[in-house]
Amino acid sequence: HTHARVQMSAPPGPVKSLAERRAAARERLKALSVQRRESKEVEEARRQAKLAAAAAKAEAAQDKAAGKEQEGARREDGTAGKPQIEKAAKIKAVSGKLQKKKQEEARSEDGTAGTPREAKTVERKTASAKLQKSQKENHRKPNARLPDSADKARSAAERPPPKEKKWKKRPVVPLVPIDVPSTLGTDAYREKHNIVCKPASCCAPLETFEAAEPLVGAHFVGALRERGFLAPSPIQAQAWPLALGGQDVVAIAQTGSGKTLAYLVPALVRLREKASPSTAGEPALP
């Protein structure tokens, strides 16, 4: 099925003359000009409203800033909150008067009127007499004098001089041995090279290569001697027996004192002890 849409056209109207068409065009132009004028008036009214709102907002901000300045000035001269303080003082004075009046009425009823007033007068007289007496006593005492610069200098001169600190001077010892050392013994060796062990019961240092050879091995001792080393440095002499004995070592020494070989030689000794021979097709494994 097909749906056909048929649009019926309106019957043509009467043909207008040129003058009528011109008049109609003028009327449309006049209506457009009126509409534009009204829209411009609306836009102008909106703009004026926005300007008025902005002016009111700026005025409110100025009033707020002026209020803050006045409050800050009152705080500086100590008059901040003065109206509230005056009001509270007035209320307190009125309440005090009312309470005093009630007390007087109660005293007049039981026949004790005037007694508190007389007691208050006696207290005032006693207080004034005590004040006068204390003033007379203070007047008789000599005026206290503040310490001046001469007094301060005198007190500083009377003070004992500070004790001088005595520093124990140690002899300058090279970091690495420059000649074949002689055996000094554990305490003398540590004293000479400023070695501090914690705990103090740690094993004795290896002062010479002859003493270190049973632990380090002839292979490494010979290699060190070939490279010009005459004896273990102090950090090496104390660290080697501890590390090779299986203990944990934390060593602190100056730069250039031989710390690298102090931990590297024991590691190489252990690797050499645990090394297994390699075959032609396998690399050497520790």
C-alpha positions in Angstrom: 0.0 0.0 0.0 1.2 3.4 -0.8 0.3 6.5 1.0 -0.1 9.6 -1.0 0.2 13.0 0.7 -1.8 15.7 -0.9 -1.3 19.3 0.2 -4.1 21.6 -0.6 -2.9 25.2 -1.4 -4.9 28.1 -0.2 -6.8 30.0 -2.8 -4.9 33.0 -4.0 -5.9 36.4 -2.4 -6.5 39.6 -4.1 -3.5 41.2 -5.6 -2.3 44.3 -3.7 -1.2 47.5 -5.3 2.3 49.0 -5.1 1.2 51.7 -2.6 -0.4 49.2 -0.3 2.8 47.0 -0.3 4.9 50.1 0.5 2.6 51.1 3.4 2.8 47.5 4.8 6.6 47.6 4.6 6.7 50.9 6.4 4.4 49.5 9.2 6.8 46.5 9.6 9.8 48.8 9.8 8.1 50.9 12.4 7.2 47.9 14.5 10.9 46.6 14.2 12.2 50.0 15.3 9.8 50.1 18.3 10.9 46.5 19.3 14.6 47.5 19.1 14.0 50.6 21.1 12.2 48.6 23.8 15.0 46.0 23.9 17.6 48.7 24.3 15.7 50.2 27.2 15.5 46.8 28.9 19.3 46.3 28.4 20.0 49.8 29.8 17.8 49.1 32.8 19.6 45.9 33.5 23.0 47.6 33.2 21.9 50.3 35.6 20.7 47.7 38.1 24.1 45.9 37.9 25.9 49.2 38.4 23.7 50.0 41.4 24.3 46.6 42.9 28.1 46.9 42.4 28.1 50.4 44.0 26.1 49.1 47.0 28.5 46.2 47.4 31.5 48.5 47.3 29.9 50.8 49.8 29.2 47.9 52.1 32.9 46.8 51.8 34.0 50.3 52.6 31.8 50.5 55.7 33.1 47.1 56.8 36.7 48.2 56.4 36.0 51.4 58.2 34.4 49.5 61.1 37.4 47.2 61.3 39.8 50.2 61.4 37.7 51.8 64.2 37.7 48.6 66.1 41.5 48.3 65.7 41.9 51.9 66.9 39.7 51.2 69.9 41.8 48.2 70.7 45.0 50.2 70.5 43.8 52.9 72.9 42.1 50.5 75.2 38.5 51.5 74.4 37.4 48.3 72.6 34.0 47.2 73.8 33.6 50.4 75.9 29.8 50.7 75.3 29.2 47.1 76.5 31.4 47.7 79.5 29.6 50.9 80.4 26.2 49.1 80.1 27.4 46.2 82.3 28.7 48.7 84.9 25.3 50.5 84.9 23.4 47.2 85.4 25.8 46.2 88.2 25.4 49.5 89.9 21.6 49.4 89.7 21.6 45.8 91.0 23.9 46.8 93.8 21.7 49.7 94.8 18.6 47.4 94.9 20.4 44.8 97.0 21.7 47.5 99.4 18.2 48.8 99.7 16.8 45.4 100.5 19.5 44.8 103.1 18.7 48.2 104.8 15.0 47.4 104.8 15.7 44.0 106.4 18.0 45.6 109.1 15.4 48.2 109.8 12.8 45.5 110.4 15.0 43.6 113.0 16.3 46.8 114.6 20.0 46.5 113.5 20.1 49.5 111.2 23.4 51.3 111.1 25.5 48.4 112.4 27.2 47.4 109.1 27.9 51.0 108.3 29.7 51.5 111.6 31.7 48.3 111.1 32.7 49.4 107.7 33.9 52.8 109.0 36.0 51.0 111.7 37.6 48.8 109.0 38.5 51.8 106.9 40.1 53.6 109.8 42.1 50.4 110.7 43.3 50.0 107.2 44.4 53.6 106.9 46.3 53.4 110.2 48.1 50.3 109.0 49.0 52.0 105.7 50.4 55.1 107.5 52.5 52.9 109.8 54.0 50.9 106.9 54.8 54.2 105.0 56.6 55.5 108.1 58.6 52.3 108.5 59.6 52.4 104.8 60.6 56.0 105.1 63.0 55.2 108.0 64.7 52.4 106.0 67.6 53.4 103.7 66.9 53.4 100.1 67.9 50.2 98.3 70.6 50.9 95.7 70.6 49.0 92.4 74.0 47.4 91.4 75.9 49.6 89.1 78.7 48.7 86.6 81.4 49.0 89.3 79.6 46.4 91.5 79.2 44.1 88.5 82.9 44.4 87.7 83.8 43.8 91.4 81.7 40.6 91.5 83.2 39.4 88.2 86.7 40.0 89.6 85.9 38.1 92.8 84.7 35.0 90.9 87.3 32.3 90.5 88.9 31.9 87.1 87.5 29.1 84.9 89.5 25.8 84.9 91.5 25.1 81.9 90.8 21.9 80.0 93.8 19.7 79.7 93.9 17.7 76.5 95.9 14.6 76.3 98.2 14.8 73.3 98.8 11.6 71.4 101.8 11.0 69.2 101.2 11.2 65.4 101.2 7.6 64.1 101.2 6.8 60.3 98.0 5.1 59.0 100.0 2.4 57.2 103.3 1.0 58.6 106.3 2.5 56.9 108.8 0.0 58.4 108.8 -3.5 59.9 107.2 -3.0 63.3 108.3 -4.8 66.5 105.9 -6.7 68.6 104.5 -4.4 71.3 101.7 -6.5 72.9 98.0 -6.1 72.8 97.6 -3.2 75.2 100.6 -1.2 74.0 99.7 -1.7 70.3 96.1 -0.5 70.9 97.4 2.5 73.0 99.9 3.5 70.3 97.4 3.3 67.4 94.4 4.6 69.3 92.4 1.4 68.9 89.2 1.1 71.0 87.5 -2.3 71.1 84.0 -3.0 72.4 83.9 -5.3 74.1 87.4 -4.9 75.4 87.8 -8.7 75.6 88.0 -9.1 71.8 91.0 -11.1 70.4 94.5 -9.6 70.2 95.5 -7.8 67.0 97.8 -9.4 64.4 100.8 -7.0 64.6 103.0 -8.6 61.9 102.5 -10.7 58.8 104.2 -13.6 60.6 101.4 -13.5 63.2 98.7 -13.2 60.5 100.0 -16.0 58.2 98.4 -18.9 60.1 95.0 -17.3 59.7 95.3 -15.4 56.4 97.5 -17.9 54.6 100.9 -17.8 53.0 99.4 -17.1 49.6 97.8 -13.8 50.5 100.7 -12.7 52.8 103.1 -13.3 50.0 100.9 -11.3 47.6 100.7 -8.4 50.0 104.5 -8.4 50.6 105.1 -8.4 46.8 103.1 -5.2 46.6 105.2 -3.4 49.2 103.2 -3.9 52.4 105.5 -4.3 55.4 102.8 -5.2 58.0 99.0 -5.1 58.5 97.7 -1.6 59.2 96.0 -1.1 62.6 92.5 -1.6 61.3 93.5 -4.7 59.4 95.5 -6.1 62.4 92.4 -5.8 64.6 89.7 -6.7 62.1 91.2 -9.8 60.5 91.2 -12.1 63.5 87.6 -11.1 64.4 86.3 -11.6 60.8 88.1 -14.8 60.3 86.8 -16.0 63.6 83.2 -15.8 62.3 82.2 -12.6 64.3 80.4 -9.6 63.1 82.6 -6.6 62.8 81.8 -2.9 62.7 85.0 -1.0 62.1 85.5 2.8 62.0 88.8 4.2 60.8 90.2 7.2 58.9 90.3 7.4 55.1 93.4 5.7 53.7 93.9 3.4 56.7 93.2 0.2 54.8 89.5 -0.6 55.6 88.9 -2.2 52.2 91.5 -4.9 52.7 90.3 -5.2 56.3 87.1 -6.9 55.1 88.2 -8.0 51.6 91.1 -10.3 52.7 88.9 -12.4 55.1 86.4 -12.7 52.3 89.0 -13.9 49.8 90.4 -16.4 52.4 86.9 -17.9 52.8 86.4 -18.1 49.1 89.7 -19.8 48.6 88.9 -22.3 51.4 85.5 -23.2 49.9 86.6 -23.2 46.2 86.0 -26.4 44.2 88.2 -27.3 41.2 86.5 -26.6 37.8 86.5 -28.8 34.8 87.3 -27.8 31.2 83.6 -27.1 30.4 82.5 -25.5 33.7 83.5 -22.2 35.3 85.1 -22.0 38.7 82.5 -21.9 41.5 83.1 -21.0 45.1 
